[in-house]
């Protein structure tokens, strides 16, 4: 408790980084109101070991330790079959170090919430939801649960925090977080749907830490669907690549095509040659020469299709980012689940050739 009392003094002092003053004040206000409305015994921290939930844990514990030291807010942790060992270790470390009261569940989130509401007196849950999350864009600081969920109030103290705010808070105050973030992971799920962020890949094959990601809006680039991780059995093409029976996506890269300066010439060839090899081209997108757009579209296709091909619209040009930028090459290679060459060369900066 002494640790968190001191943390509260620090986060409410004049020494707080300028970028955190408003976010911290707002988050603490939401926490204060939640405690006033529901009381500590009726509140739960949803703690999954991720960075956002870790911020919530530290903020709530700090507020309670300083303002209501005779009480504690319980936490809930859902154990997963495919969880990262590092997450489990981190949660256990926090539990031991800070004497947390953690309720553990080995069931679905809904089943656990049912138990919290019906048996544990839970009326509201602190969550680490932010605007950047898939369900965060239209969220509010206080939100009743959906009709098909147990009845409780969602409380989102860091809803308007940015990715940069999260890391500024954790690092400025030297707070614990899961070690996976130091190995290039920027958004944590489980071992079947989470990879290091390709934007952090270094030339030696290792990854920079999560807090070095400059493009906060790309924090989920390492997240893929579980189905995309499952290997599918496909026949082998004549050139030794697995293509027959595969679903294929294609990302065409080039400002010239989008600006109408030139006509796209590769997609027709690709469709014909894939058809000859028993594969199906399901999706084609044309993107500008911008690494974020390229990475996002490659990742989106790789999460739902077997094979992703990348190509310049008419072949490389002098201003083609994929031709000149080693960083982009590393980034896109890191996003690909599987890249196939089906008798022609489709690479970062090599045009499709029959």
C-alpha atoms as one frame of an Amber mdcrd trajectory, in Angstrom:
protein
   0.000   0.000   0.000   2.897   2.339   0.737   4.059   1.884  -2.867   0.697
   2.988  -4.206   0.322   5.839  -1.731   3.607   7.218  -2.989   2.529   6.647
  -6.599  -0.630   8.682  -5.986   1.435  11.544  -4.588   3.640  11.450  -7.662
   0.859  11.320 -10.257  -0.936  14.242  -8.610   2.181  16.374  -8.136   3.519
  19.206 -10.270   6.240  16.914 -11.637   3.877  14.991 -13.918   4.922  15.130
 -17.602   2.927  17.796 -19.435   1.439  15.269 -21.851  -0.056  13.327 -18.921
  -1.593  16.143 -16.895  -5.025  16.119 -18.530  -5.199  12.323 -19.112  -4.290
  11.597 -15.485  -6.707  14.155 -14.085  -9.517  12.767 -16.229  -8.780   9.124
 -15.358  -8.588   9.800 -11.620 -11.884  11.702 -11.772 -13.607   8.734 -13.403
 -12.155   6.384 -10.782 -13.233   8.724  -7.969 -16.797   8.847  -9.274 -16.912
   5.081  -9.715 -15.857   4.519  -6.121 -18.338   7.095  -4.857 -21.227   5.566
  -6.790 -20.554   1.869  -6.223 -18.092   1.510  -3.346 -14.930  -0.585  -3.433
 -16.705  -3.838  -2.495 -18.941  -3.639  -5.569 -16.137  -2.807  -8.014 -13.865
  -5.144  -9.962 -10.693  -4.507 -11.930 -10.637  -6.540 -15.129  -6.933  -7.370
 -15.190  -5.619  -9.390 -18.140  -1.949  -8.403 -17.924  -2.095  -6.135 -20.978
  -0.699  -2.611 -20.948  -4.054  -0.822 -20.716  -5.361  -3.055 -17.931  -2.021
  -2.591 -16.168  -2.471   1.180 -16.288  -5.944   0.776 -14.765  -4.615  -1.503
 -12.042  -1.918   0.973 -11.019  -4.286   3.964 -11.136  -7.065   2.322  -9.126
  -4.685   0.868  -6.548  -2.975   4.253  -6.184  -6.248   6.131  -5.750  -7.621
   3.675  -3.187  -4.353   3.429  -1.231  -4.255   7.183  -0.749  -7.930   8.066
  -0.386  -9.508   4.939   1.121  -6.675   2.813   2.579  -9.075   0.691   4.626
 -10.613  -0.764   1.442  -9.404  -2.738  -1.579 -10.797  -3.200  -5.063 -10.700
  -6.818  -6.168  -9.363  -7.865  -9.577 -10.555 -10.577 -11.937  -8.290 -12.557
 -14.249  -9.433 -15.003 -16.925  -7.027 -17.887 -17.516  -6.702 -18.898 -21.164
  -5.739 -22.219 -22.684  -3.401 -20.486 -25.132  -2.175 -17.710 -22.876   1.373
 -16.418 -22.969   3.491 -17.793 -20.138   4.883 -14.293 -19.699   1.407 -12.859
 -19.052   0.614 -15.498 -16.441   3.957 -14.835 -14.752   3.422 -11.071 -14.778
  -0.048 -11.335 -13.245   1.257 -13.641 -10.515   4.149 -11.252  -9.841   1.742
  -8.317  -9.464  -0.504 -10.378  -7.205   2.395 -11.252  -4.903   4.241  -7.934
  -4.980   1.205  -5.737  -4.371  -0.874  -8.202  -2.300  -3.717  -8.086  -4.795
  -7.006  -9.891  -4.282  -7.421 -11.601  -7.662 -10.419 -13.751  -8.538  -9.358
 -16.256 -11.207 -11.618 -17.803 -13.813 -11.016 -20.692 -16.194 -14.211 -20.133
 -18.154 -15.642 -17.742 -20.717 -15.717 -14.017 -20.012 -19.513 -14.095 -19.867
 -19.590 -16.986 -17.400 -17.060 -15.243 -15.192 -19.035 -12.015 -15.246 -22.187
 -13.918 -14.340 -20.427 -15.248 -11.267 -19.049 -11.819 -10.353 -22.469 -10.204
 -10.602 -24.550 -12.972  -9.042 -22.151 -14.315  -6.405 -19.481 -11.691  -5.756
 -21.594  -8.550  -5.462 -20.087  -6.879  -8.539 -21.990  -3.862  -9.833 -19.318
  -2.204 -11.974 -16.051  -3.156 -13.684 -13.013  -0.990 -14.382 -11.827  -1.675
 -17.946  -8.811  -0.533 -19.946 -10.803   0.270 -23.083  -9.407   3.097 -25.239
 -10.730   4.819 -28.364  -8.226   2.907 -30.494  -9.771  -0.426 -29.499 -12.220
  -2.130 -31.878 -15.126  -1.406 -29.510 -13.845   1.902 -28.185 -14.685   4.497
 -30.821 -18.194   5.208 -29.532 -17.671   4.136 -25.936 -18.380   6.344 -22.912
 -16.652   6.638 -19.557 -19.673   4.931 -17.956 -21.564   2.382 -20.020 -24.192
  -0.157 -18.962 -23.431  -3.644 -20.223 -25.183  -4.862 -23.368 -28.556  -6.579
 -23.090 -27.095 -10.056 -23.701 -24.534  -9.638 -20.901 -24.895  -9.759 -17.110
 -26.081  -6.403 -15.759 -23.163  -4.245 -14.640 -21.637  -0.844 -15.372 -18.548
  -0.596 -17.544 -16.180   2.104 -16.277 -13.491   3.254 -18.726 -11.034   5.643
 -17.007  -8.459   5.768 -19.831 -10.897   5.929 -22.725  -9.269   9.016 -24.258
  -5.672   8.031 -23.561  -3.401   7.601 -26.549  -0.880   4.814 -27.067   1.809
   7.354 -26.234   0.026   8.313 -22.985   0.018   4.683 -21.874   3.750   4.259
 -22.311   4.587   7.681 -20.931   2.700   6.776 -17.744   4.211   3.322 -17.295
   7.764   4.438 -17.984   7.737   7.876 -16.352   6.730   6.321 -13.032   8.824
   3.162 -13.475   5.829   0.843 -13.233   5.796  -2.884 -13.907   4.434  -4.236
 -17.193   4.565  -7.553 -19.052   7.992  -8.357 -20.503   6.496  -9.200 -23.912
   6.257  -5.475 -24.602  10.034  -5.246 -24.469  10.192  -7.873 -27.227   8.162
  -6.022 -29.848   4.603  -6.944 -28.892   2.338  -3.896 -28.850  -1.122  -5.434
 -28.352  -1.531  -8.699 -26.450  -4.083 -11.419 -27.060  -3.039 -15.056 -26.819
  -0.439 -17.213 -28.554  -2.784 -18.025 -31.448  -3.591 -14.449 -32.453  -0.647
 -12.295 -31.398   2.702 -11.576 -33.035   5.333  -8.883 -32.501   4.527  -5.644
 -34.307   6.238  -5.744 -37.730   6.935  -2.013 -37.559   9.380  -2.740 -34.736
  11.349  -5.429 -36.581  15.082  -4.715 -36.756  17.502  -5.817 -39.458  18.960
  -8.505 -37.175  15.568 -10.176 -36.766  14.898  -8.920 -33.245  12.308  -6.315
 -32.292  12.452  -2.920 -30.650  10.321  -2.443 -27.509   6.680  -1.435 -27.750
   7.266   2.048 -26.363   9.421   2.877 -29.414   6.477   2.509 -31.809   6.038
   5.970 -33.315   2.798   5.110 -35.109   0.444   4.559 -32.178  -2.471   3.937
 -34.537  -0.612   0.823 -35.734  -0.434  -0.828 -32.311  -2.686  -3.716 -33.408
  -0.623  -4.698 -36.450   0.589  -7.749 -34.567  -2.937  -9.055 -33.960  -4.314
 -11.668 -36.360  -7.386 -13.854 -36.261  -7.053 -17.303 -34.758  -8.184 -18.935
 -37.985  -5.333 -17.295 -39.847  -2.880 -19.127 -37.623  -4.239 -22.533 -38.494
  -2.298 -24.288 -41.216  -4.447 -25.568 -44.054  -3.518 -28.543 -46.208  -3.099
 -27.545 -49.837  -1.552 -29.255 -52.837   1.866 -28.261 -54.106   2.147 -26.248
 -57.311   4.582 -27.220 -60.051   7.123 -24.700 -58.794   7.189 -26.179 -55.305
   4.860 -23.631 -53.672   1.641 -24.563 -51.888  -1.115 -22.894 -53.875  -3.777
 -25.342 -55.097  -6.991 -24.858 -53.183  -5.722 -21.722 -51.483  -7.557 -18.444
 -51.133  -5.406 -15.554 -52.312  -5.375 -11.830 -51.723  -3.377  -9.226 -53.609
  -2.124  -5.824 -52.508  -1.155  -3.634 -55.447   1.137  -0.798 -54.412   1.400
   2.362 -56.446   0.380   5.989 -56.457   0.525   6.084 -60.250  -2.428   3.708
 -60.562  -4.504   5.544 -57.965  -3.816   8.884 -59.626  -4.828   7.548 -63.029
  -1.389   8.103 -64.542  -1.024   4.479 -65.607  -3.225   1.440 -66.046  -2.881
  -1.483 -63.639  -1.518  -4.459 -65.611  -0.856  -7.248 -63.127  -4.200  -8.343
 -61.667  -5.486  -9.959 -64.850  -2.331 -12.014 -65.229  -2.485 -13.083 -61.608
  -6.140 -14.154 -61.883  -5.439 -16.272 -64.959  -2.369 -17.957 -63.536  -3.957
 -18.635 -60.157  -6.966 -20.187 -61.888  -4.638 -22.462 -63.870  -3.105 -23.643
 -60.594  -6.398 -24.219 -58.826  -6.242 -21.208 -56.517  -8.824 -18.468 -56.124
  -8.127 -14.727 -56.047 -10.636 -13.475 -53.484  -9.625  -9.869 -52.878  -7.581
  -7.120 -54.560  -6.784  -3.732 -53.050  -4.750  -0.886 -54.501  -2.921   1.219
 -51.928  -0.671   4.298 -52.028   3.072   4.100 -51.486   2.686   4.542 -47.736
   4.072   1.917 -45.412   1.220   2.160 -42.883  -1.405   1.615 -45.585   0.570
  -1.260 -47.089   1.077  -2.977 -43.751  -2.543  -2.563 -42.658  -3.928  -4.063
 -45.871  -1.435  -6.926 -45.980  -2.249  -7.746 -42.376  -5.997  -7.545 -42.997
  -5.777  -9.976 -45.914  -3.361 -12.331 -44.163  -5.802 -12.663 -41.262  -8.499
 -14.199 -43.465  -6.805 -15.605 -46.579  -4.210 -18.342 -47.138  -1.850 -16.372
 -49.355  -1.098 -12.687 -49.806   0.732 -11.357 -52.858   2.214  -7.874 -53.101
   2.975  -6.162 -56.366   3.673  -2.787 -57.896   0.912  -1.627 -60.219   3.159
  -1.615 -63.279   6.439  -2.579 -61.682   8.773  -0.499 -59.544   9.303   3.169
 -60.166  11.764   5.635 -58.711   9.280   6.841 -56.100   8.035   3.383 -55.125
   8.458   3.101 -51.369   8.710  -0.665 -51.559  11.678  -0.401 -53.877  13.712
   2.070 -51.871  12.751   1.503 -48.254  14.351  -1.401 -46.438  12.153  -0.553
 -43.467   9.034  -1.150 -45.530  10.416  -4.429 -46.812  11.025  -5.662 -43.294
   7.633  -4.427 -42.170   5.613  -6.125 -44.877   7.587  -9.337 -44.699   6.798
  -9.398 -40.995   3.079  -9.002 -41.675   2.806 -11.870 -44.132   1.554 -15.152
 -42.818   2.557 -16.926 -46.015   3.749 -15.562 -49.360   3.455 -17.722 -52.461
   5.235 -17.501 -55.805   3.189 -19.333 -58.379   5.496 -19.602 -61.326   6.224
 -15.875 -61.512   7.905 -13.491 -59.113   5.748 -11.353 -56.877   7.870  -9.593
 -54.313   8.237  -6.270 -52.621   9.610  -4.449 -55.606   9.520  -6.943 -58.470
   6.634  -6.724 -60.945   4.453  -9.704 -61.764   5.829 -11.637 -64.709   4.160
 -14.539 -66.522
